[in-house]
Amino acid sequence: MGGARSRGVRTVAGVMLAGLLAAACADGDVRPQAAATGTPPRTGELTWGTCPEPSEAEAQVWGAAEHRPAYARHAARLRCGTLTVPADWTAPQGRRLELAVALLPSTGDGPAEPLALNPGGPGVSGRLMPIGIASGGAHALLDRYDLVGLDVRGTGRSGPATCPAAESLDAGPQPAAPTHRTARAYWNRLARAHTTCAEADPAQLASLTTTNAAHDLDALRRALRAPRLHYYGVSWGTSLGATYRTLFPTHSGRTLLESVVSPDPDLRGLLDGVTRAREQRFEHFTAWLAARSDRYGLGTTADEVRTRLLSLRERLTPRPLRTSDGTYGRVETDQYLDAEPADRAGAGAALSALARGRAPAGDGDGDGKPRAAAPPLVAPFAGTALLCSQVTHAASFTEQWSAYGERRTAYPVLGATRPMFPGSGEVPGTSTCAGLPAPERPPVEPGRADGPLLLVAHRDEVITPLPWARAMRARTGGSLLVVGDGEHGGMAGGGCAGRVVGFFAGEEGAAAEGGVCEP
């Protein structure tokens, strides 16, 4: 199989805070309970209770199973509760939801303010992120902040929204490129599944919007009796943070948005931007291979390497290499060509072997096989609904298919493959928003707010490319910091964690405009 990790695995992994350790709540097998008064909680009420036992997925994904010392240090101090909010903030007297909250109190001597955390997705459970931060390189944030995790509405333990018909839909084996007929058939199947789930509970689906989630954040601020809310969000969490700052500018504290999503909600433009970034990353890969021609033997110039690799792909498309270890054709070759910077050595070795008519062999650079998938800590349907509430031009198959054709022409290396963005369907040329009704209200246009803002982009990443952070800064102001790697998120757990701590500590120069951090 492919030298880079599989498409689905990479999408899920990309929305996580890579490199962070985490743990879970204190032992106990009950969820936070409302006070035993016989009356239901009021809207905006935060009720503290017993922390639930972490699920197997939470233990594995957030590291509780592997990092027991960190778990033991922090879990006993973790406070868990539920926040009661309206399902629809424009109708606050109607249906209500209970959102799962966890707070890790500051260890500092002085007064502490809340720092809300969100790991992105959309749809990733963020309730246990405070222990992840406290166990990693940015642990000094606890010196002055209460770290607050929240399962966004519809995710985790906050009334998870599911759509079994869509979540179990199997796209089947993917050819080198889908035909109009196969793409349309998949779109129709997904649209029918989404329509069935939407009709089962239209009010729940309508409530799953980024705007509502931003109102939930401010309800959390009020429940914590804080004059302002500080915020650290990653990936889709940057859309949530930008929306919160825009809607509640006077209550917005220090805000760090990492791996920034584009402020332009057009899905077509988002998928174009991701594909463009991947194409540029491939060009950097060819130069990297050319500089190591003695090792890989694929050419001495970037143009020579590019020509040879594309010729190799064309040769393997009609006549895949079949071995006892597997079959290597167009799909597998595309995975190697789309290698992340951290995977270049393994992908280069695999391509070198294929060019000689041999199957890739396992070695210290990786064996070219997909990496194991993480347990499902993402709520797929809720994540899809939250994302699709934030994008436009997503509901038409004709438009998505037309845009896909244009990408194939504009980006001949990787334009035919699935873009690495959650709005792209499992079959290229489709969208995960198929069959979902258009949101009743347009997404909030990002604006400016009072609190300091630091936007962080990773120089070579492709899930949320660097130009998106620059575009967001033009709308929101603030400063831009570029991390010199290809990761998606993970700054708080890596070599640049000190810049996170420095920004939230208000250190001069921590958010200097045009700054660069080499991890």
Secondary structure, 3 states (H helix, E strand, C coil): CCCCCCHHHHHHHHCCCCCCCCCCCCCCCCCCCCCCCCCCCCCCCEEEECCCCCCHHHHHHCCCCCCHHHHHHHHCCCEEEEEEEECCCCCCCCCEEEEEEEEECCCCCCCCEEEEEECCCCCECCCCHHHHHHCCCCHHHHHCEEEEEECCCCCCCCCCCCCHHHHCCCCCCCCCCCCHHHHHHHHHHHHHHHHHHHHHCHHHHHHCCHHHHHHHHHHHHHHCCCCCEEEEEECHHHHHHHHHHHHCHHHEEEEEEECCCCCCCEHHHHHHHHHHHHHHHHHHHHHHHHCCHHHHCCCCCHHHHHHHHHHHHHHHCCCCEEECCEEECHHHHHHHHCCCHHHHHHHHHHHHHHHCCCCCCCCCCCCCCCCCCCCCCECHHHHHHHHHCCCECCCCHHHHHHHHHHHHHHCCCCCCCCCCCCCECCCCCCECCCCCCCCCCCCCCCCCCCCCEEEEEECCCCCCCHHHHHHHHHHHCCEEEEECCCCCCCHHHCCCHHHHHHHHCCCCCCCCCCEEECC
